[in-house]
C-alpha cells in the first residue's frame, strides 16, 4: 500500500512542508544522476537529518516558489519537482522539458522559496541551465534570507561549481554558508552580459520542523473513485498507537468526521477516506492529533465538478458560428484615439432605450489607451459614438492609459445593464499607467463615476475619476503581481453585499486574481490568489502556461461562470471556468473560440458573452491579418443575413430588393426586441433563407445575333431559341447567363472582325466570343470581312505581262514608280489579312503606274493592258452596282476602236486611256444582301393569322415590305442592307402569338403573386381592374379568341404600367433618377486612402447615409448614395473612398440637406473599400463597404 500511495503522490499531491528525504520524490531514471553529484552532500547531510525543504512535486501548497518573471515557454514549478533534465522536450528531445528561465530579460533574477514555518537552512544547491546561447551559466549566484523586516545576505558564503555527469547543459552550484533560520530563502542569479539565466532544479537543505508534530500529504484533487488517499507522518514514532482525527467540510457546508490510528512504533500511516457523499467543489480538510481539533492542520482540496456539468454549460454558451468582424480601428493616420487598434469589448443595454445596444471598447493611437463607445440596433452592425473616457492629466498616474470597463449587472438570458451604486451613480473601472506606448509602464487600476451614459442633450457624460488608484501592483508584497496588473472588471455580488473584482496579474505567467470591495474604492485581495493559474487538464494538456486573463463573469443557474482567455493547445483562445462560491474556480478545458486563417489567426481572446432572445453572442478581440479588432461568434448561423446584406440594389429588381429588405428588417427586429424568443428569430431567419434560396424570378431578355454571310456560327450556353438562320439568331436568355459564340469562315479566311462597330480579337480561321447576358434586350452584330481582290487580280495580271525590256526603257522615275506599285500590289494580294481599303488602293496605284507606260511608248499599244483588264471586268459587270457601270462598255468600245486604228492621234490615245481608266475606277461592288434575303425568307414562313395584330405586328409587316423592296434595289448601300436585316429580325422576335386560355390562366397566376407595395394608387387600380377582367374572361366559356387576346394584352400592359411611388433621393443605380447639378471643380473625387471610422456624438453635426449595408458592384457598374447632413446647416460633406483604385467618386446633386454622390466600380473582382464622408473639422465616418464582384 505504501509503494502504491507513494507513486500516486509523486504524480499529483499536495505536500505540506515537503517530504522526509531528499530523494524520495526523484523519479527512478534520475536517481543515479542525482546521487552521482550529491553523494558527498547526502552523506554529510543525512547524518544531520537534513532534507530538501524546497521539494514540492505538484507546485501546490508549501513550499511556494516566486520570481519576478518567467518566460512563457517555461515553468517556475519545475524548480521544485525533483526532476533534473536538460532536455528540450518533444519533438526536439525525448524526455521532459524541465526548466525555468527569464529568457527575454537581460537582468539579475531571483527565485524565492517560502516555507510554511521557519526552518533552519544549512545549504543550497542550484542546478543552473546552460543552452550556450541566450541562457548561459550565470556569472554569479548568492543566497539571501528574510529576517522579518528585510532581506539579509547569508553569512560566509562559499560557492562551488561542479558538473552533472556528462550533461554540459546542467551546471550545479553548491552554496555553503552559516546556518540561518527563516521562512523565506532567495537565490539571486547574475547573468552574463546581455544574457538571461535559468535552472532545472533548486534544493534548499535544512532541518524540517513539523507544525504540531506531524505532517500530512494528500492529492490536490479528489480521485475519480472518491477515495481520498491521506498520508500522516509523525515527527517521531510513539510507543502507543496515535489516534488521528479528520474533519471534511464540503462546498455546501456538509461535514464528515473520520478517526484513524497510526500503529505503535510507526512514524507514518496511509489512510483512504470515502468522500462519495461530499458535494463537488472546494473541500476543507482538517487533520489533528487532538479530538477537539486543536493544533490541527488544514488544507483545501477540490472535488472536481462533473464533466456533465461542464458539458451542459458549454451547450448553453457555445457559439460555433463565426459572424466576422463587427468593429475595427480607424486606421493609422486618421488622428483618432483608436487609430492603431481596438480591444476589450464590453456590451450592455441602457434601461429605457429600446433602440440601441451599447459597447465600450478600448482604443489605442500608438501612445496609450482611451475608452470609446459604440452602439448597434441589431447587435451585429456597430457604429462608433465617441470617446467615453479620456486619459488623465499630464503627470498623473493615469496620464497615458484609460482602458475602461462599465460595472454591469448581468442576468444570464438578458443583456447586462450598468450597475447603479448605492448613491445612484454609474461606475467604470479602468486600467491606467503613466508611461506612453503599447502596454507600457506600471499598471494600476482606477475607478470613475457618472450619473448616466448620456446627458439630457444627447451628448456623452463626463466621468469623475477617483483621485488615486484603487488597485496598485506596487502597493504590497504580492509575488504573483510584481508590478504588473491588467483589466479590473467588477460585478456586484448581491448575496454577499460586495463588489468582486477580477484582474490579471503578471508576476510570471499571467494569472487570474480577484479582490473585494464595498465601495469600489477600497479593495482587499483574495487570500488564495491567484484563482486561475497554469495547470494540466484531465487529458494531460497544459492550459494557462502563459495567460489566464480578462474575466467576464455571470451566474448561470446555480453556478458562476467565468469566461476568460487562456493559452491552450489551440493557442490563445477563450474558455470558461465554473465556481459554486465565486471564489474557488475550476477550468472546463473547453475552447469557446477558435483561431481562423485570417482575422483571428494570432489570437481569438478577451471575451464578452451575452444572451438575448435565446441567441448567444460571443464578442472577442481578434488579432490576425486585419490587425487588432473586435469580432463576433454566434450560437445560430446568421450567414443568410450576411448574404442578404451583400446584395446590391443593382443586382436585382427594385421590388425584389424591397422584399429582401423587409425580410432583413424583420430578422433584425426579432434579434433586438425585448421579450423576443429563439423560435421567432428562427422563423424570421428561415423566411429570409427561403427568400434568398428562391431568388428573384428574373424575366428572360431578348438576344438577337446577326453575322455576315461569309461565316457559320455555333453557340454554347442555355438559351430559349426563337429564330435561327444562316446569319441571324434570336433567343430568350436569362440575365447573367454566359454564352459562347464560335464563328468559322465558310470560304477563305477572315481579314477582320467587329462587334457592333468595335474591333474584336479574331483569327484568320475563326473567332470565339464569350458574352454574359445583361438584364435588358441586346443586339449583337458581328462583321467578318472577306476582301474582294478580283480587280486587283486582273490589274496585277496585266502588270506582270509588261515585258522587262519595256520597263527598262522607262525613265528612271517612272520605272521606280511602276516597279514599287507592282511589288506593293503583289504583297497585298498575297496577304490574307489585307483589308478591302488596302486592296482597292493597291490596284488603283498600280493602274496609275501602268498609265505612265504611255509616255515611253507614244502609240496605241499603251491601251492594250488596260483593254485586257476592262474585258475581264466586263464579263462580271453584274457584281457591281448598276449605277457605277454606266458608260463602262462605251469607254471599252472606244478604247478598242482607237487601238484598232493604224495611226491614231496621240490625243485620241490619251483620251481613250483616261476614259477607260476612269470607268474602271468608278466600279463599286454590289451590297451583300444574303443576310437580308435569309431574314426575309424566314419572315415569309410565318403564319400571320396566329399572331396578335398589335403595334408590334404592324411594325413587322411594314419592315418586311421595306426589306423586300430593298432587295430589289441593286444600288443599295451595304450599311442600309445590314441595318434593315437587323430591324426585320427585331420585328420578328417582337411578334406575340395569340394566347389561349391556358396561357391566360398562367399569366393570371403570375400576376396574383405580384407584390403591389410601393406602387402608385392609380397604377395599382388599373392593374387590379385588368386582372379582374382577365379572370372573368378565363372562366367565360363563350369567350372567343379575340376576347382572350384582349384580356391577355391588357393585363400585360397594366403590369408593365405599374409606377413606383416617388422617393426623393432613392437612387440605387448608375443612372441618376433626379436632376443633376454641376459640381464645383473636378467632378471626380481624388483617390485617397481613408481607413475605418470615428463616429460622432449625437449632438454634433453628422451625416446619415441612405445605404449602410455592405454590398457588391460589378466592374463598370455604378451606384448613387444619398448623404443627409443632420444638425449641420450649410455644411457640405467631403465624400471619399478608402481606395481610389477600387471606386471612382462623382458629385451628382444637392437638394436641401441631401447630397447625392455616385461611385463607379473600377477595381478588380475581390477588391473592396469603404465609403466615407467627412464634415469640416470632424473625423471621417465610414458608411458602408463596397466589394467588386
Buried (B, 14 or more C-beta within 10 A) or exposed (E): EEEEBBEBBBEBBBBBBBBBBBBBBBBEEBEEBBBEBBEEBBEBBEEEEBBBBBBBBBBBBBBBBBBBBBBBEBBBBBBBBBBBBBBBBEEEEEBBBBBBBBBEBBEBBBBBBBBBEBBBBBBBBBBBBBBEEBBBBBEEBBBBBBEEEEBBEBEEBEBEEEEBEEBEBBBBBBBBBEEBEBBBBBBBBBBBEEBBBBBBBBBBBBBBBBBBBBBBBBBBBBBEEEEBBBBBBBBEEBEEEBEBBBBBBBBEEEEBEBEBEBEEEBBBBBBBBEBEEBBBBBBBBBBBBEEEBEEBBBBBBBBBBEEEBBEEBBEBBBBEBBBBBBBBBBBBEBEBBBBBBBBBBBBBBBEEEEEBBBBBBBBBBEBBBBBBBBBBBBBBBBBBBBBBBBBBEEEBBBBBBBBBBBBBBBEBBBBBBBBBBEEEBBBBBBBBBBEBEEBBBBBBBBBBBBEEBBEEEEEBBEBEBBEEBBBBBBEEEBBBBBBBBBBBBBBBBEEEEBBBBBBBBBBBBBBBBBBBBEBBBEBEBBEEBBBBBBBBBEEEEBBBBBBBBBBBBBBBEEBBBBBBBBBBEBBBBBBBBBBBBBBBBBBBBBBBBBBBEEBBBBBBBBBBBBBBBBBBBBBBBBBBEBBBBBBBBBBBBBBBBBBBBBBBBBBBBEBBBBBBBBBBEBBBBBBBBEEBEBEBBBBBBEBBBEBBEEEBEEEBBBBBBBBBBBBBBEBEBEBEEBBEBBBBBBBBBBBEBEBEBBBBBEEEBBBBBBBEEEEEEBEEEBBBBEBEBEBEBBBBBBBBBBBBBBBBBBBBEBBEEBEEEEBEEBEEEBBEBBBEBBEBBBEBBEBEEBBBEBBBBBBBBBBBBBBBBBEBBEEBEBBBBBBBBBEBBEEEBEEBBEEBBEEBEEBBBBBBEBBEEEEBEEEBBBBBBBBBBEBBBBBBBBBBBBBBBBBBEBBEEEEEEEBBBBEBBEBBEEBBEEBBEBBEBEEBEBEEBBBBBBBBBBBBBBBBEBBEBEEBBEBBEEBEEEEEEBBEEEBBEBBEEBBEBBBEBBEEEEBEEEBBBBBBBBBBEBBEEBEBEEEEBBBBBBEBBBEEEEBEEEEBBEBBBBBBBBBBBBBBBBBBBBBEBBBBBEEEBBBBBBBBBEEBEEBBBBBBBBBBEBBBBBBBBEBEBBBBBBBBBBBEEEBBBBBBBBBEEBBBBBBBBBBBB
